[in-house]
Amino acid sequence: MTIPFSVKIELLDNGPGVWKTARVDIFEGDNGAARKIGSYERNHSGWCNDTFCPFMQDGRWYALYAPDYTATRVMELPSCKDLGGEEPLSHGFCPIDYYVPYDHPDVEAADHAGRFGFIAGCIWGDDSSWKIQYLDLSDASGGIVVRKEMFGYVAMPSKALRLRDCVLLDGYSQEYPHASITVSLPYDLSKGILVDPFG
């Protein structure tokens, strides 16, 4: 399924010693006839493309997005109305990528399309690897995003391009809602043990 929404990013220079921010313009339609339908300001210039993630649920379009670099929110499309979500937190989870399998055939067959997703990011000030967490999006239309650290401390491989490339959902069903997740597991080869990233 072709996603009918896209973004264009303009980085904003706020002067010396101050983070760059970004204006994210949202467009509907294909590249040849796309029209601007909205925009938002993001208080961090990084990962702007990857933190705007359109998805469909019950025939309606939404997007996960992060106007604040520490919070995930839900936007209604094409109105671009903010429906709600996480509030900014100075030491919160900083999203860098999302994946919502709204168009995966096995997830669609299970009637779970757009009802869950995945987020990659880091806690501000941790080891800066991209941890993978689960998103409950069953109440996305009400602006509710529930982030769960259900996999433990697992990180994307450092060379992975996108989160969606790390999640395999083939064979997913209502009876067996399973996902295979590719992660990075650093081992100390002299001891044969998993390395504690905080040890």
LINDA-V633767 format. One record per residue. NEAR is the number of other C-alpha atoms within 12 Angstrom. D_CENTER is the distance of its C-alpha to the mean C-alpha in Angstrom with 2 decimals. Layout:
near-><NEAR;NEAR>
d_center-><D_CENTER;D_CENTER>
This chain:
near-><12;13;22;27;34;33;33;26;26;22;22;19;16;14;9;7;7;12;17;20;25;29;27;34;27;35;29;27;18;15;15;9;12;17;20;23;23;24;29;29;25;32;27;32;28;29;29;36;32;31;41;43;41;39;39;37;29;20;14;19;28;38;46;48;47;43;39;32;38;30;35;44;39;39;37;32;33;26;21;29;24;28;24;29;31;29;23;22;15;14;15;21;34;40;45;42;38;41;40;39;39;37;28;29;19;24;30;27;21;24;23;29;33;37;32;36;41;45;47;46;40;29;27;22;15;17;16;20;30;34;40;40;36;32;34;29;38;25;21;35;31;19;26;25;32;29;30;21;22;16;20;12;29;29;31;33;23;20;15;20;15;26;36;28;23;30;30;22;32;20;19;24;20;15;13;13;21;17;23;16;27;24;27;22;22;20;13;12;10;8;9;10;11;17;16;13;18;11;6>
d_center-><18.70;18.30;15.58;17.89;15.66;15.00;14.86;17.34;17.04;20.08;20.22;22.54;25.02;26.01;28.95;29.89;28.29;25.45;21.78;20.96;18.75;17.50;18.21;15.70;17.85;16.64;18.86;19.84;21.87;22.46;23.12;26.82;26.72;23.44;24.05;22.27;21.22;19.67;18.13;16.68;17.24;14.72;16.53;15.28;15.79;13.38;10.16;10.72;10.27;6.96;5.54;7.37;6.48;9.86;10.94;14.38;15.87;19.67;20.34;18.47;15.55;12.71;9.51;6.57;7.40;8.62;12.36;13.05;11.57;11.82;10.44;7.81;9.92;10.83;12.88;15.62;16.48;18.88;20.15;17.20;18.14;16.02;16.32;15.26;12.81;12.80;15.50;15.56;17.01;18.73;17.83;14.51;11.29;9.89;6.16;6.50;3.94;1.91;5.47;7.74;11.29;13.21;15.65;16.43;20.19;20.55;17.83;19.47;22.85;21.92;21.04;17.56;15.73;12.74;13.65;11.09;7.80;6.26;4.29;6.29;8.33;11.87;14.34;16.20;19.31;18.70;19.26;16.25;15.07;11.41;11.44;9.67;9.56;9.82;8.86;12.03;11.72;15.47;16.33;13.67;16.74;18.06;15.11;14.49;11.31;12.53;10.72;13.03;14.03;15.88;16.01;17.69;17.06;15.58;14.19;13.02;16.17;16.80;17.55;14.56;13.32;9.93;8.08;9.54;12.83;12.83;12.73;16.03;16.77;20.26;22.72;20.35;22.55;23.28;25.74;23.67;19.94;19.32;16.61;17.53;15.13;16.27;16.33;18.50;21.56;23.97;27.57;30.72;33.07;36.19;35.45;33.28;30.78;27.07;26.51;25.34;22.91;24.53;28.03>
